[in-house]
Every structure is written in C-alpha cells, then in structure tokens.
Amino acid sequence: MVRVVIILSGQQTFLFPASLLKTKLLPALKYIIGLGIGAGLLILTFRNIDLDQAMLSLKQANFVFVAASLGVSLLSHFLRAVRWKMLLKPAGYATDTLNTFASVMVGYMANNAVPRLGEVSRCSMLLKSDRVPFSVALGTVVLERVIDVVVMMGFIGLVFLLEYDRLMQIVAETMGAQTGSSNSNRYILLGLLALTGLMMFWFLRKYYSRIKANPIAGKVLGFLEGLWTSVLGILKLRNPGTFIALTVLIWICYIAQYYVCFYALPDTSGLDFYFAMMVMILGGIGIVLPVPGGVGAFHFFCQLTFIVFGYSQQTGAGYALLIHTSQYLMLIAVGALAYLFLVIRPVRNAEIEAHGSVS
C-alpha cells in the first residue's frame, strides 16, 4: 500500500494511505475551493450594490413572469428527458417518460449540492426505476454532454462573431491600446484562423500516427475522436431529425427562460431575445464552473454581461439574484418531489427484449 508522509515542523510524521488522498481529501478540497470561488465572485458582484434597493426591486417583481420562466425551464428539462429516452432506446431500453424526467430532475437537484454529481444521480435513479444498467445510462449521459459542449462552442463562436467590436473595445480600454479598424481586424483574424486550421489539418494528416503515440497528445486526439464519433452517432438514430429538433427546442427554451424573466422587473422589461441569448451564453460560463449550484459564479458573469452591454451593475445584480434564486429553489423542490415519486413508484423493466418489440 502506498503511503503519503507529511512532516509538520520537522518533528511529527503522519502516515496515511495515498488512496485516501484521492478518494476523500481531493474531492473535499475541490468542493471547498469551489465554495471559495463562488463566495469570492458573489462578493465581487455585490460589493458596489445597494442591497436595500436590490431587495426592494425583488419585492416589486412580477412573479407571474417568474413562474412563467420556471415553466419554460421545466419544459426544457422535460424535452431533455425525451431526448435522453431516444438515446437509451438503441441501447435496448425503452424507459418510462415520467421516470426519465424524474431522474433528470433528481440529477439537477444533486448538481445544486455538488457539481457533476447530477450525472451519477440520475443514472442511479433510472437504474432503480427502470432497471437500466448504470454503465448504459452513463454512456448516454456522456453523449448528451458531448452534444451540449458542441452546441455551447457554437454559441460562443456566434458571440465572438456578432459582438467582436464590443469585445475588442473592452479589451482595448482594459489594455490601454487601440484596435484600429474593427472590420479589418475581424477579417484578418478570421483569415488567420482559417489558415491556422488548414495548416493544422495538413500537419495532423501527415504526422497523425506519430503524434498519437505521445501520451498527452494521444489523450487529446482520443477525446476529439470520441467527440466526432458521438456527433456521427446521432445520424444513426431511428429519427435523427427528431433528435436534432429536440436539441434545438431545448436551447430555445434555455434562452426563453431568461427572456421571460426580463418582464418580471421594470428595469429589464424592455430587453430583447437577443440579449437573453447573450445572458444565457455568458452567464452560462458561471454555471459550468465547478461551483456548487453556480452560486456567485453565475451572478458575476450575468452582471458582467449587463455591464458589457451598457446596463447598470445594479440592474444586472438584481436580475441575476432573481432568476438564479428562483431557478435554484425550483430545482430543489421539483427534484425532491421527483425523488419521492421514483421511490414510491413500482419498479419496471425497461429492457426491450423483456417485453418484445416496443414501438
């Protein structure tokens, strides 16, 4: 057994299994660091905010639109469950729609507590409710995450192209430099990116086997190969068009939940769908960070988006507080109800072979 030795003050030595460091201490340390990052970003977000004014604004919010925003959010999660069910069927399991949706909601509830715990939780719940093997469910969840990454990368690229001038102006003001002609810079940068891409393609094609032999490069190329294989796998589904349509609708709902919530506050009621997309993309950076529930991280990036587009810190902070708190509480409440639903509901066998042909 490998043991790690720690010497304190040159006097006392502690021995403990290295496996303990990996299985217990490191996850705990990551969680504490995540909490620290969230707390720090929360302080940065609200350090110059009039909290009394923010609370007054929240009290005056139109909660009909908050409820409508939560409804759109739940619709996106239901569509995700339907899409997940499509991925499970080729693997030989026709799951119950309500059970699949409930498992998804349990996963979101778990993610609010510990980042990335949701993927494990929803697979475990589907194992209990529909007897879908954990490995099978987890494989489809990984595919889902790959698809989400591809879509989010597309959105980030879209933001870069649509808001290049604004982003470059911010960089110039921060660095104290002049960017010159924004249009010429845009074309030069796109040209350089295209040329770099062609050169990388030629280089990889010529030296692929040698590069893949390198341990680090091999892992990167293996990940990219898996990414490409996963994307192509969508086309092998029985109804790839339905799958793609569900994916589009899910992301439209993601944007719409932010847009509908704009109407809940007087200061944001005039904002448009385009800006809601920007809040979803840039604010989403805070959601994907390893911070429990995105607390602090989402607020910071959401407020930053408002500032970048010329709105006040106060407005951005108030809106971030409203939509994040409402979503956070909804996921906990619905996730808890979903868990109880799955616990008391009779277990079914979703394996297609057990029931014959499933339509």
Contacts in CASP RR format, 6 or more apart in sequence:
PFRMAT RR
TARGET T0000
AUTHOR 0000-0000-0000
METHOD contacts of the structure
MODEL  1
MVRVVIILSGQQTFLFPASLLKTKLLPALKYIIGLGIGAGLLILTFRNID
LDQAMLSLKQANFVFVAASLGVSLLSHFLRAVRWKMLLKPAGYATDTLNT
FASVMVGYMANNAVPRLGEVSRCSMLLKSDRVPFSVALGTVVLERVIDVV
VMMGFIGLVFLLEYDRLMQIVAETMGAQTGSSNSNRYILLGLLALTGLMM
FWFLRKYYSRIKANPIAGKVLGFLEGLWTSVLGILKLRNPGTFIALTVLI
WICYIAQYYVCFYALPDTSGLDFYFAMMVMILGGIGIVLPVPGGVGAFHF
FCQLTFIVFGYSQQTGAGYALLIHTSQYLMLIAVGALAYLFLVIRPVRNA
EIEAHGSVS
1 17 0 8 1.000
1 18 0 8 1.000
1 19 0 8 1.000
2 17 0 8 1.000
2 18 0 8 1.000
2 19 0 8 1.000
3 15 0 8 1.000
3 16 0 8 1.000
3 17 0 8 1.000
3 18 0 8 1.000
4 15 0 8 1.000
4 16 0 8 1.000
4 17 0 8 1.000
4 18 0 8 1.000
4 21 0 8 1.000
5 13 0 8 1.000
5 14 0 8 1.000
5 15 0 8 1.000
6 13 0 8 1.000
6 14 0 8 1.000
7 13 0 8 1.000
8 14 0 8 1.000
30 290 0 8 1.000
31 114 0 8 1.000
31 292 0 8 1.000
33 290 0 8 1.000
34 115 0 8 1.000
34 289 0 8 1.000
34 290 0 8 1.000
34 291 0 8 1.000
34 292 0 8 1.000
35 291 0 8 1.000
35 292 0 8 1.000
37 289 0 8 1.000
37 290 0 8 1.000
37 291 0 8 1.000
37 297 0 8 1.000
38 291 0 8 1.000
38 294 0 8 1.000
38 295 0 8 1.000
38 296 0 8 1.000
38 297 0 8 1.000
39 296 0 8 1.000
40 296 0 8 1.000
41 291 0 8 1.000
41 296 0 8 1.000
41 297 0 8 1.000
41 299 0 8 1.000
41 300 0 8 1.000
42 295 0 8 1.000
42 296 0 8 1.000
42 299 0 8 1.000
42 300 0 8 1.000
44 300 0 8 1.000
45 296 0 8 1.000
45 299 0 8 1.000
45 300 0 8 1.000
45 303 0 8 1.000
45 317 0 8 1.000
45 320 0 8 1.000
46 54 0 8 1.000
46 299 0 8 1.000
46 317 0 8 1.000
48 313 0 8 1.000
49 313 0 8 1.000
49 314 0 8 1.000
49 317 0 8 1.000
49 318 0 8 1.000
50 314 0 8 1.000
53 314 0 8 1.000
54 314 0 8 1.000
54 317 0 8 1.000
54 318 0 8 1.000
54 321 0 8 1.000
57 265 0 8 1.000
57 266 0 8 1.000
57 267 0 8 1.000
57 318 0 8 1.000
58 318 0 8 1.000
58 321 0 8 1.000
58 322 0 8 1.000
60 265 0 8 1.000
60 266 0 8 1.000
61 264 0 8 1.000
61 265 0 8 1.000
61 322 0 8 1.000
62 263 0 8 1.000
62 264 0 8 1.000
62 265 0 8 1.000
63 264 0 8 1.000
64 264 0 8 1.000
65 260 0 8 1.000
65 261 0 8 1.000
65 262 0 8 1.000
65 263 0 8 1.000
65 264 0 8 1.000
66 261 0 8 1.000
66 264 0 8 1.000
66 322 0 8 1.000
66 323 0 8 1.000
66 326 0 8 1.000
68 260 0 8 1.000
69 257 0 8 1.000
69 258 0 8 1.000
69 260 0 8 1.000
69 261 0 8 1.000
69 264 0 8 1.000
69 323 0 8 1.000
69 326 0 8 1.000
70 257 0 8 1.000
70 326 0 8 1.000
70 327 0 8 1.000
70 330 0 8 1.000
71 257 0 8 1.000
72 253 0 8 1.000
72 256 0 8 1.000
72 257 0 8 1.000
72 260 0 8 1.000
73 253 0 8 1.000
73 257 0 8 1.000
73 327 0 8 1.000
73 330 0 8 1.000
74 330 0 8 1.000
74 334 0 8 1.000
75 253 0 8 1.000
76 249 0 8 1.000
76 250 0 8 1.000
76 253 0 8 1.000
76 254 0 8 1.000
76 257 0 8 1.000
77 101 0 8 1.000
77 104 0 8 1.000
77 105 0 8 1.000
77 108 0 8 1.000
78 101 0 8 1.000
79 246 0 8 1.000
79 249 0 8 1.000
79 250 0 8 1.000
79 253 0 8 1.000
80 104 0 8 1.000
80 144 0 8 1.000
80 250 0 8 1.000
81 97 0 8 1.000
81 100 0 8 1.000
81 101 0 8 1.000
81 103 0 8 1.000
81 104 0 8 1.000
82 97 0 8 1.000
82 100 0 8 1.000
82 246 0 8 1.000
83 144 0 8 1.000
83 243 0 8 1.000
83 246 0 8 1.000
83 247 0 8 1.000
83 250 0 8 1.000
84 100 0 8 1.000
84 104 0 8 1.000
84 140 0 8 1.000
84 141 0 8 1.000
84 144 0 8 1.000
85 94 0 8 1.000
85 95 0 8 1.000
85 97 0 8 1.000
85 100 0 8 1.000
86 237 0 8 1.000
86 239 0 8 1.000
86 242 0 8 1.000
86 243 0 8 1.000
86 246 0 8 1.000
87 140 0 8 1.000
87 143 0 8 1.000
87 144 0 8 1.000
87 237 0 8 1.000
88 94 0 8 1.000
88 95 0 8 1.000
88 100 0 8 1.000
88 132 0 8 1.000
88 136 0 8 1.000
88 137 0 8 1.000
88 140 0 8 1.000
88 350 0 8 1.000
89 238 0 8 1.000
89 352 0 8 1.000
89 358 0 8 1.000
90 236 0 8 1.000
90 237 0 8 1.000
90 238 0 8 1.000
91 136 0 8 1.000
91 140 0 8 1.000
92 351 0 8 1.000
92 352 0 8 1.000
92 353 0 8 1.000
93 130 0 8 1.000
93 132 0 8 1.000
93 136 0 8 1.000
93 350 0 8 1.000
93 351 0 8 1.000
93 352 0 8 1.000
94 350 0 8 1.000
94 352 0 8 1.000
94 355 0 8 1.000
94 358 0 8 1.000
95 126 0 8 1.000
95 130 0 8 1.000
95 132 0 8 1.000
95 350 0 8 1.000
96 129 0 8 1.000
96 130 0 8 1.000
96 348 0 8 1.000
96 350 0 8 1.000
98 341 0 8 1.000
99 126 0 8 1.000
99 129 0 8 1.000
99 130 0 8 1.000
99 342 0 8 1.000
99 345 0 8 1.000
99 348 0 8 1.000
100 126 0 8 1.000
100 130 0 8 1.000
101 338 0 8 1.000
102 125 0 8 1.000
102 129 0 8 1.000
102 335 0 8 1.000
102 338 0 8 1.000
102 339 0 8 1.000
102 341 0 8 1.000
102 342 0 8 1.000
103 122 0 8 1.000
103 123 0 8 1.000
103 125 0 8 1.000
103 126 0 8 1.000
103 129 0 8 1.000
103 338 0 8 1.000
103 342 0 8 1.000
104 122 0 8 1.000
105 331 0 8 1.000
105 334 0 8 1.000
105 335 0 8 1.000
105 337 0 8 1.000
105 338 0 8 1.000
106 118 0 8 1.000
106 121 0 8 1.000
106 122 0 8 1.000
106 125 0 8 1.000
106 335 0 8 1.000
106 338 0 8 1.000
106 339 0 8 1.000
106 342 0 8 1.000
107 117 0 8 1.000
107 118 0 8 1.000
107 119 0 8 1.000
107 121 0 8 1.000
107 122 0 8 1.000
107 125 0 8 1.000
107 335 0 8 1.000
108 118 0 8 1.000
108 331 0 8 1.000
108 335 0 8 1.000
109 118 0 8 1.000
109 121 0 8 1.000
109 331 0 8 1.000
109 332 0 8 1.000
109 334 0 8 1.000
109 335 0 8 1.000
109 336 0 8 1.000
109 338 0 8 1.000
109 339 0 8 1.000
110 117 0 8 1.000
110 118 0 8 1.000
110 120 0 8 1.000
110 121 0 8 1.000
110 122 0 8 1.000
111 117 0 8 1.000
111 118 0 8 1.000
111 293 0 8 1.000
112 292 0 8 1.000
112 293 0 8 1.000
112 328 0 8 1.000
112 331 0 8 1.000
112 332 0 8 1.000
113 292 0 8 1.000
113 293 0 8 1.000
114 292 0 8 1.000
115 290 0 8 1.000
115 291 0 8 1.000
115 292 0 8 1.000
115 293 0 8 1.000
116 290 0 8 1.000
119 138 0 8 1.000
119 141 0 8 1.000
119 142 0 8 1.000
119 145 0 8 1.000
120 138 0 8 1.000
122 137 0 8 1.000
122 141 0 8 1.000
123 132 0 8 1.000
123 134 0 8 1.000
123 137 0 8 1.000
123 138 0 8 1.000
123 141 0 8 1.000
124 134 0 8 1.000
125 339 0 8 1.000
125 342 0 8 1.000
126 132 0 8 1.000
126 137 0 8 1.000
127 133 0 8 1.000
127 134 0 8 1.000
127 137 0 8 1.000
128 342 0 8 1.000
128 347 0 8 1.000
129 342 0 8 1.000
129 345 0 8 1.000
129 347 0 8 1.000
129 348 0 8 1.000
130 347 0 8 1.000
130 348 0 8 1.000
130 349 0 8 1.000
130 350 0 8 1.000
131 347 0 8 1.000
131 348 0 8 1.000
131 349 0 8 1.000
131 350 0 8 1.000
131 351 0 8 1.000
132 350 0 8 1.000
142 230 0 8 1.000
143 230 0 8 1.000
146 226 0 8 1.000
146 227 0 8 1.000
146 230 0 8 1.000
146 231 0 8 1.000
147 230 0 8 1.000
147 231 0 8 1.000
147 234 0 8 1.000
147 247 0 8 1.000
149 227 0 8 1.000
150 227 0 8 1.000
150 231 0 8 1.000
151 247 0 8 1.000
151 251 0 8 1.000
152 281 0 8 1.000
152 288 0 8 1.000
155 251 0 8 1.000
155 277 0 8 1.000
155 280 0 8 1.000
155 281 0 8 1.000
156 281 0 8 1.000
158 281 0 8 1.000
159 278 0 8 1.000
159 281 0 8 1.000
159 282 0 8 1.000
160 167 0 8 1.000
163 278 0 8 1.000
164 182 0 8 1.000
164 185 0 8 1.000
164 186 0 8 1.000
165 182 0 8 1.000
165 186 0 8 1.000
166 308 0 8 1.000
166 309 0 8 1.000
167 308 0 8 1.000
168 179 0 8 1.000
168 182 0 8 1.000
168 185 0 8 1.000
169 179 0 8 1.000
169 182 0 8 1.000
170 308 0 8 1.000
171 179 0 8 1.000
172 178 0 8 1.000
172 179 0 8 1.000
179 185 0 8 1.000
204 211 0 8 1.000
208 221 0 8 1.000
211 217 0 8 1.000
211 218 0 8 1.000
211 221 0 8 1.000
212 218 0 8 1.000
212 221 0 8 1.000
212 222 0 8 1.000
234 240 0 8 1.000
234 243 0 8 1.000
234 244 0 8 1.000
237 243 0 8 1.000
254 280 0 8 1.000
255 273 0 8 1.000
255 276 0 8 1.000
255 277 0 8 1.000
255 280 0 8 1.000
256 273 0 8 1.000
256 276 0 8 1.000
257 323 0 8 1.000
257 327 0 8 1.000
258 276 0 8 1.000
258 279 0 8 1.000
258 280 0 8 1.000
258 323 0 8 1.000
259 271 0 8 1.000
259 272 0 8 1.000
259 273 0 8 1.000
259 276 0 8 1.000
261 268 0 8 1.000
261 319 0 8 1.000
261 322 0 8 1.000
261 323 0 8 1.000
261 326 0 8 1.000
262 268 0 8 1.000
262 269 0 8 1.000
262 270 0 8 1.000
262 271 0 8 1.000
262 276 0 8 1.000
262 319 0 8 1.000
263 269 0 8 1.000
264 322 0 8 1.000
265 315 0 8 1.000
265 318 0 8 1.000
265 319 0 8 1.000
265 322 0 8 1.000
267 312 0 8 1.000
267 314 0 8 1.000
267 315 0 8 1.000
267 319 0 8 1.000
268 315 0 8 1.000
268 316 0 8 1.000
268 319 0 8 1.000
275 309 0 8 1.000
278 305 0 8 1.000
278 309 0 8 1.000
279 302 0 8 1.000
279 305 0 8 1.000
279 306 0 8 1.000
282 301 0 8 1.000
282 302 0 8 1.000
282 304 0 8 1.000
282 305 0 8 1.000
282 308 0 8 1.000
283 298 0 8 1.000
283 301 0 8 1.000
283 302 0 8 1.000
283 305 0 8 1.000
284 298 0 8 1.000
284 301 0 8 1.000
285 297 0 8 1.000
285 301 0 8 1.000
286 294 0 8 1.000
286 296 0 8 1.000
286 297 0 8 1.000
286 298 0 8 1.000
286 300 0 8 1.000
286 301 0 8 1.000
287 293 0 8 1.000
287 294 0 8 1.000
287 297 0 8 1.000
287 298 0 8 1.000
289 297 0 8 1.000
291 297 0 8 1.000
293 328 0 8 1.000
294 324 0 8 1.000
295 324 0 8 1.000
295 328 0 8 1.000
298 320 0 8 1.000
298 324 0 8 1.000
299 317 0 8 1.000
299 320 0 8 1.000
299 321 0 8 1.000
299 324 0 8 1.000
302 316 0 8 1.000
302 319 0 8 1.000
302 320 0 8 1.000
302 323 0 8 1.000
302 324 0 8 1.000
303 313 0 8 1.000
303 316 0 8 1.000
303 317 0 8 1.000
303 320 0 8 1.000
305 316 0 8 1.000
306 312 0 8 1.000
306 313 0 8 1.000
306 315 0 8 1.000
306 316 0 8 1.000
306 319 0 8 1.000
307 313 0 8 1.000
307 316 0 8 1.000
349 355 0 8 1.000
352 358 0 8 1.000
END
